[in-house]
Amino acid sequence: YLDNQGAASASALARLQAGMLSSLNKALFGANVSYQFMPLLLGQVTHFKALTDKSQFTQMGLSYSISDNSNLILSSTLYAGSSSSEFGALADTHSITYRNYL
């Protein structure tokens, strides 16, 4: 839970754009759950709900360990809310990422 009193000010948008504020909502609630399906496969779900404007987003991901120093990651981020809300105005994203650590 985040009680973001900085979002109440008139300059909140300018502070958000400058990286000084993490959200325009006064109250956020979040949860994260991860589960290791197999020794090489990890799943994770993170959900945030803005209590002020009722928008929300969910991020889901699967990480498969190909070797000791490489991973294949599938992820999706789904946004919901009215078009005037913080998260509802964003488009859903999906990605496949290959990471190799030297």
Helices and strands as residue ranges (DSSP letters): E 2-3, G 5-8, H 12-17, E 27-38, E 41-50, E 56-67, E 70-80, E 93-100
